[in-house]
Amino acid sequence: MKIDSECGGCLLKTNQRLFDKFNIPWQQQQDLQKYNKQLIESKHLDTAPEIQRELSMNFKSVTGINDPYVEEKAESNRLASALYQEWKPRVTQSDHAFNLALRISIAGNIMDYGANNSFDIHKTIDHVTTANFAIDHSNLLKQRITQAKNILYLGDNSGEIVFDKLFIETIEHPNITFAVKGGITLNDATMEDADKIGLHSVAKVISNGYNAPSTILNKCDAEFLKVYHASDLIISKGQGNLEGLMNEKDPRIFFLLMVKCTVIGEMLKVKKGSFVVFNQTEIPWE
């Protein structure tokens, strides 16, 4: 997905929040802003997640701050783990366990410090458990899960992966591989996060081999690509993965997300803030 001016403004805003958070010296801010604007305006990268990767790497190089969201990721995992203890028995006892676990997993997509400075996960869970999905291919997803021999689950954010764990436990499929990002990028989940929340107990966990907040196939490593191409079904969480994979037009992919910006909303023909379970073959886009 080619970025437009609104995407560029959002990318700059995300980095400005880091300037404020770490009290970055004025001259460093000027150097970073100059680089950021030049990179965005050059348009030599195809997607917003690829640009965000370059912005993040430059921020690390200039400031020496390796993981700007380390505290937020730890807090997200802690908060989500506490909510897991609350919601696990509710899901287990529900007559509609699949639907409830799916909704809670999508609610977890709000835990995104790239798109938000703050969020209320409790309020989002309350909302998603009763909301109508703007695009709802959940019945088709449930059917495909029962038919699939191999499932690849593409993770998104720290904290959010705890709710993905609950969904994976609920669907009880014997052969699920969960992919995390190949390195630090925004507050996206890495292998360290997967280890901390015990994701290995419900799925085989691998890295996609690339430190962008998305799945960029031509940059992912061979191990990941082998699993990707062999999978019967791919569950893709979040806007970043949507941006990286939507041009693949792959009928195996189901995109699960909360729509966080008007650009994605307009593309999907839904309102910002909508919840979506979307298989592209059901509603093709140009």
N, C-alpha and C positions, 0 to 999 in steps of 0.2 A: 504494500500500500504506500504510494507516494505521499509524502507529507505536504500539508498546505500551511498557510501562515498561522492558522490557529494551533496546529501541532507545534510549530516552531516556538510560538509564544508560551505554550505549556512546558516545553522542554527547558526554556530559559527560566521560567518561574520555579521549576523544580530545583534548579541549581541555585537560584537566588535564595531559596529557603535554606540551603546549606551554608551560603555565605553568612546569613544571619545567625544560624544555629552555632557556628563555630567562630563567630567574630573574625572572619577572614580579613587580614589587613587590606587597606584600600588599594594599594598597588597590585596585590595579587588578584583582587576582585577585578580590577581593570584588565589585567592580562587574561584572566579566565573569560570575562565577558567578550573580549575581542576575539579570542579563539572560538568561543561558543557560537557567536554570530556568524563568523566566517565559515565554520563547519556547516551550520544549518543552511546558509545561503548558497553554499557550493553545490548542494544537491547531488553529490557524488555517491551518497549512500541511499539505498532504496526505501528503508523503513525507519520509522521513529525509534524503535528499539535499537537498531544498529547505531543511530546517531547518539542515543542515550549512552550506549556503551562507550563510545569515543569521548563523550563529555565526562563520564565518570572516570575514565582512565586518565584524562588530562587533569581532572580535579585532584586525583590521588598523586599524580606526578608533581603538581605545583605545590600542594599543601602538605604532602606527606601523610595524609589521613587515609589509611588503607580501607577501612570499613565505616563509612559515615553513619550507617544505620545499625551498628552492632547492638546498641542498647534497645532500640525499637524492636529489632528482631527477637531479642531475648524476652522482652515484655510481651510481644505478640504470642510467642510460643507458650509463655506462662499463662496468659489470659485464656488462650484457646484451650489449653490443657485443662484448666479449671472448668470451662464450659463443657468440654468433652465429658467430664465426670457427671455433669448435670444432665446432659442430653443423651448420653449412651443408654441409660435405662428407659428413657422415654421412647427412643427409637425402637429398642428391642421389644417393648410392650405394645407398640403401635400396630393397628390393623393395616396401616399404610406405611410400613417401615421404609420401603424403597423411596417413596415420594418425600417423606420427611427427611431422610438422610441426604437425599439429593438437594433439597432446599437449603439445608444447613450448610452443605458444602458450598453452594453458590453464595450464601450469605458471607462465608469466609472470604470471598473475593473482595470485600470492602477493605480488607487489611492491606492497604496499598499506599505506601508512603511516597511512591512516585507520583500518584494521582492526587493524594490527599495529604494535608498537613496533620489532620486528625480524623478520627472516625469513631462511631459508636456501634460496636459489634452487637451489643445486647439489643439495641433498637433495631438494627438491621435483621437480626434473627427473628425478632417478633414480627417484623414486617413481611419477611420472605415466607414465613410459614403460612400466611393467609393470602398473599398477593397472587394475582393472576400473572402468569408468565407472558411477556409480550410476544415471544416466540416459544412455542412449547412442543418440542419433539421428544418429550420424556418417555412417552409410551413406546416410541420407536427405539429409543436408546435402551429401554428395558428389554425389548425383544432382541435387539442386536447383542446385548450382553449375554443372553442365554444361548445365542448361536455361536458366539466367538470362542475359538480355541485359545487365542492369545490376545491379551488386552495391553495396550500401552497407555499409561496415564501420565499426562504432561503436567507437572506441578507448576505452581506460580509463586505465591508469597509465603514467607515465614508466618506461622500462626495459622494461616489458611490451610496448610497441609495437615494440621491436626483434624480439621473437619473432613478433609479428603480421606484421612485414615478411617474415620467413622463410616463414611460412605462405602469405602472398600470392604470394611468388615461386614457391612450390611448386605452387599451384593453377593458375597461369599463365592467369588469366582476363584478357581484353583490356580490360574496362571496369569497374574498381573505383574507387569513391570512398571515401576514408578520412576520417572525421570526428573531429576533436579538440575539446576543450572551448574555449569562447569566452573564457576568462580563467582566471586563477590560482584553483585550488580544490584543496585538499589536495595530493597529489602526482600528480594527474591530468595527462595529456599535453596540451600546448598546441601551437600552431603552431611555437613556438620549439623544442620537443622534436622535432617532426617534421622540421624543418630540420636539426637536429644529427645525426640518425641516418639521413638520406637517404631518408626515407619517400617523397618525391616521385618517386623513381626507379621505384617499383613501383605507385603509385596516384596519382590526383588527390586532393589533400588540401584539405579545407575545414574551417572552424570551424562548430560548431553554434550559435554566437552567444549562448551563455549560460554563465555561470560557476558552474554547480552540478556536483557529482560524479555526474552522471547525464545522461540525455536526457529533458528535460521538454518535450514537444512544444508545449504552449501558450506556452512561453517562448523557443523556438528561433527563429532568424531566417528570413526568407523564402527566402534562398538554400538554406539547409539543408533546409527543408521541401519545396522544389521537388524536390530530389534524393530526399528520403525518400519522397515520394508516387510518384515515377517509378520507383523501384527494384523489381526483380522479387524480390530476395532481400536480407535484412538480417541481417548477422552482428553480434551484440551481445555485447560482452565485459564481464564483471564483474558484481558484485552491484548496483552503483549503477544501471547501465543496466537491469538486470532490474527493480529497484524502480520505475524511472520508466516502464517500458514494458509491464509484465506485464498491466495492466488493459486494454491495447489489444486483446488477444486476436487479434493479427495473425498469420495463417498464414505470412506471409513471414519472420517473425523466428525466428532460431536463437540461443538464449542459450548462450554458452560461458563457464563460470566454475568457480572453486573455491568451495565453500560455506563461508563464514567465520563464520557465526553460527547459533545454534540456531533463531532465528526463521525464517530462510530455509530451513533444513534441515527444520523441521516443515512449512512450507508446501509444499515440494517432496517431502516424505516421504522424505528421505534424511538421512544422518548429517552432522554438521559435519565439514568436511575432505574431503568427497566431491568428485569431479570430475564435471562435468555438461556434456553436449551435449543441449540440450533445445528441442524445438519444441512449443509449447503445444497445437497441434491434435492431436498424438499422444497426449498425456496431459492433457486439460483439467483445470483447477482451478476451484473456485467463485470 
